[in-house]
Amino acid sequence: MASWIPIEDGSDFSLQNLPYGVFSTDDLDQRIGVAIGDYVLDLKALAQEKVFAAIDFDSSTLEEPTINAYASLRKRVHQDVRKLLQEILNESTLLGPVLRDYRDRRDRVLVPLSRAKMHMPMHIGDYTDFFVGLYHAQNCCDIFRPGMGLPPNFSSLPVGYHGRASSVVISGTPVHRPRGQIVLNGIPTESLCQKLDFEVEFAAFIGRGNKMGSRIDVNEAEDHIFGVVLMNDWSARDIQQWESTPLGPFNGKNFCTTISPWIVTLEALEPFRTTPLTV
């Protein structure tokens, strides 16, 4: 799938991908865009110019400073917007007058990535960290329960904890080494963390939630997932190890979580779907 926009081989921002992000420039306020090649396509400007008029949805959600309102719409809307963008950007497009051949609009809505300042793509109301990968779970158990193997509940339910949503930041944000209580020579001591660690993880943004007390069937889960990002889960292992018994992580896990500023949709990943590992 090729675009009339030049895209280098190996670029993360192909026409198949089209990840969503929130950006600003010296001249533009915070707004939603999709990445394509070395550019950000300004969706706020396209929405204001009625480019999405043929799709039945509230296009003002694309004029918001975060993706939350748009992400909460039904999955069909996201699919239709993606399909239209791919057609507009395709090298063989029949919609050339919409953007490719409309020089004034093209110059306004295709913003070089080098000019874009990235922001948190969505407001995060809650954040939960789960054990999902077998090897990830085993590595963590080796740190805190050496020789004990996986916990007996691992294969029966999602093992997780709630983190601090306010300390989730985008890539490039400085990480401050936390200070807390650790054990040195058998004595609880206040100190800067001496065992700072991070794990590369896979995170999902929930676009459409559920009412308090109601449940989402596992077979409907993907209808609620707007997209995914890579994530660095930072840990102060010495602080965590001392404080976690019996209630679980606190200061050792709440000082920083780093995510990519670009949200990749499930539709973009569909060609790579495969059979999951089984325990």
C-alpha positions in Angstrom: 0.0 0.0 0.0 1.8 3.1 -1.3 1.2 6.8 -0.8 1.8 9.9 -2.9 3.6 11.3 0.1 7.2 10.1 0.0 7.8 7.5 2.7 11.2 6.0 3.3 11.6 2.2 3.4 11.4 1.0 7.0 9.4 4.1 8.2 7.2 3.5 11.2 4.6 5.8 9.7 3.4 4.0 6.6 -0.1 4.2 5.0 -0.9 0.9 6.7 -0.2 2.4 10.1 -1.6 5.9 10.4 -1.2 6.2 14.2 -3.1 8.9 16.1 -1.3 11.5 18.2 -1.7 15.0 19.7 0.6 17.7 18.6 1.2 21.4 18.5 3.6 23.8 16.7 4.7 27.4 17.3 1.7 28.4 15.2 -0.9 25.7 16.0 -2.6 24.9 19.2 -2.8 21.4 20.6 -4.7 19.1 18.2 -5.2 15.6 16.9 -3.2 14.3 13.9 -2.1 11.1 12.2 1.5 10.4 11.3 2.3 9.7 7.6 5.9 9.5 6.5 7.8 12.6 7.8 4.5 14.5 8.3 1.6 14.9 10.7 -1.8 15.2 9.0 -3.8 17.8 10.9 -7.2 16.2 11.5 -8.6 19.3 13.3 -8.1 21.4 10.1 -9.6 18.6 7.9 -12.6 18.4 10.2 -13.1 22.2 10.2 -13.0 22.1 6.4 -15.7 19.3 6.3 -13.5 16.6 4.7 -15.3 14.0 6.9 -18.8 15.2 6.0 -19.8 11.9 4.2 -19.2 9.9 7.4 -22.0 9.8 10.0 -20.4 11.0 13.2 -19.7 14.1 15.2 -16.6 15.4 13.5 -16.1 18.1 16.2 -14.5 15.2 18.2 -11.5 15.6 15.9 -11.2 19.3 16.9 -10.6 18.5 20.6 -7.2 18.9 22.2 -7.1 15.2 23.2 -8.4 12.0 21.5 -10.7 10.9 24.3 -14.0 12.1 22.7 -13.2 10.6 19.3 -11.9 7.4 20.9 -15.2 6.9 22.7 -17.2 6.7 19.4 -18.2 3.4 18.0 -15.6 1.3 16.2 -17.3 1.7 12.8 -16.6 5.4 12.9 -12.9 4.8 13.5 -12.8 2.3 10.6 -14.6 4.7 8.2 -12.3 7.6 9.1 -9.2 5.3 8.6 -10.6 4.1 5.2 -11.2 7.6 4.0 -7.7 8.8 5.1 -6.1 5.8 3.3 -8.0 6.6 0.1 -7.0 10.3 0.3 -3.4 9.5 0.8 -3.1 6.5 -1.6 -0.9 7.0 -4.6 -3.7 6.0 -6.9 -6.4 8.0 -5.2 -9.5 9.1 -6.9 -9.8 11.9 -4.4 -6.9 13.9 -5.5 -8.8 17.3 -5.3 -9.4 16.7 -1.6 -5.7 17.0 -0.7 -3.0 15.9 -3.2 -4.0 18.4 -5.9 -5.2 21.1 -3.5 -1.9 22.8 -2.9 -3.1 25.4 -0.4 -4.8 22.8 1.8 -1.9 20.4 1.5 0.6 23.1 2.7 -1.7 23.8 5.7 -2.6 20.4 6.9 0.6 18.4 6.3 2.9 19.5 9.1 6.5 18.3 9.1 7.2 16.1 12.1 10.3 18.2 12.8 8.0 21.1 13.6 5.6 19.1 15.8 5.7 19.1 19.6 4.0 15.9 20.9 1.7 15.8 23.9 -0.2 13.1 25.8 -2.6 11.7 23.3 -5.4 11.0 25.8 -6.4 12.1 29.3 -5.8 9.0 31.5 -8.4 8.5 34.2 -7.1 5.2 35.4 -4.1 3.0 34.7 -3.8 -0.8 35.4 -0.7 -2.9 34.9 -1.3 -6.6 34.2 0.8 -9.7 33.8 0.0 -10.9 30.3 3.2 -12.4 28.8 4.4 -15.7 30.2 8.1 -14.6 30.1 7.4 -11.2 31.6 5.6 -12.8 34.5 8.4 -15.3 35.1 11.1 -12.6 35.1 9.2 -10.7 37.7 8.7 -13.8 39.9 12.5 -14.5 39.6 13.1 -11.0 41.1 10.7 -11.2 44.0 10.1 -15.0 44.4 13.3 -16.7 43.2 12.8 -20.4 42.6 9.0 -20.2 43.4 7.7 -20.3 39.8 4.6 -18.6 38.5 1.8 -17.8 41.1 -1.1 -20.4 40.9 -3.6 -17.8 39.7 -1.5 -16.7 36.7 -3.3 -19.0 34.2 -6.8 -18.3 35.6 -7.2 -14.5 35.8 -5.4 -11.2 34.9 -3.0 -10.5 37.7 -2.6 -6.7 38.0 -2.5 -3.6 40.1 -3.6 0.0 39.7 -0.8 2.5 39.0 -0.7 6.3 39.3 -2.4 7.8 36.1 -0.9 11.2 36.8 2.7 10.0 36.3 2.1 8.5 32.8 4.2 10.7 30.4 5.2 10.5 26.8 8.6 9.4 25.5 11.4 12.0 26.0 10.1 13.2 29.3 12.9 13.2 31.9 12.6 10.5 34.6 13.5 11.5 38.1 15.2 8.9 40.3 12.8 8.3 43.2 13.6 8.6 46.9 12.2 6.2 49.4 12.9 3.7 52.1 15.2 0.8 51.2 17.0 -1.8 53.3 20.8 -1.3 53.6 22.7 -3.8 55.7 19.5 -4.9 57.3 18.4 -1.4 58.3 15.5 0.5 56.8 17.1 3.7 55.3 15.8 6.7 53.4 17.7 6.8 50.1 17.6 7.5 46.4 16.7 4.4 44.5 19.8 2.2 43.8 18.0 -0.4 41.7 16.2 1.6 39.0 14.7 -0.7 36.4 12.3 -0.6 33.4 10.4 -3.1 31.3 9.3 -2.6 27.7 5.5 -3.4 27.7 2.5 -3.3 25.5 -0.3 -0.9 26.6 -3.9 -0.4 25.4 -6.0 2.7 25.5 -9.6 2.1 26.3 -11.8 4.4 24.2 -15.3 3.4 25.3 -15.8 2.5 28.9 -18.6 0.9 30.9 -20.9 2.1 33.7 -19.9 1.5 37.3 -20.9 -2.0 38.3 -21.3 -3.3 34.8 -19.1 -5.8 33.0 -17.6 -6.1 29.5 -17.7 -9.5 28.0 -14.2 -10.7 27.0 -15.6 -11.3 23.5 -16.5 -7.6 23.2 -13.2 -6.3 24.6 -11.8 -5.2 21.3 -14.8 -3.0 20.7 -13.6 -0.9 23.6 -9.9 -0.7 22.8 -9.1 2.4 20.7 -5.4 1.4 20.1 -2.1 0.5 21.6 1.3 1.9 22.4 4.7 0.8 23.5 5.3 1.5 27.2 8.3 1.6 29.6 7.2 0.5 33.0 9.7 2.1 35.4 10.4 0.5 38.8 12.5 1.3 41.9 13.1 -2.3 42.7 14.8 -1.8 46.1 11.9 0.5 47.3 9.3 -1.9 45.8 10.8 -4.9 47.4 10.7 -3.5 50.9 7.3 -1.8 50.8 5.2 -4.4 48.8 4.3 -6.8 51.6 1.4 -7.2 52.2 -0.5 -4.6 50.1 1.5 -4.5 46.9 3.4 -1.7 45.0 3.3 1.9 46.1 6.2 4.4 45.8 8.4 1.9 44.0 6.0 1.8 41.0 4.2 5.2 40.8 6.9 7.7 39.9 6.9 7.3 36.1 5.4 5.3 33.3 6.5 6.3 29.7 4.4 5.7 26.6 4.8 6.4 22.9 3.0 9.6 21.8 1.5 7.7 18.9 -1.5 5.3 19.3 -1.6 2.4 16.8 -5.1 1.2 16.0 -6.1 -2.5 16.1 -7.0 -2.2 12.4 -3.4 -1.3 11.6 -2.2 -4.4 13.5 -4.8 -6.8 12.1 -2.4 -8.3 9.4 -0.1 -9.3 12.2 -2.7 -11.1 14.4 -1.5 -14.6 15.5 -2.2 -17.4 17.8 -1.4 -16.5 21.4 0.9 -18.5 23.7 -0.7 -20.9 26.0 0.4 -22.0 29.4 
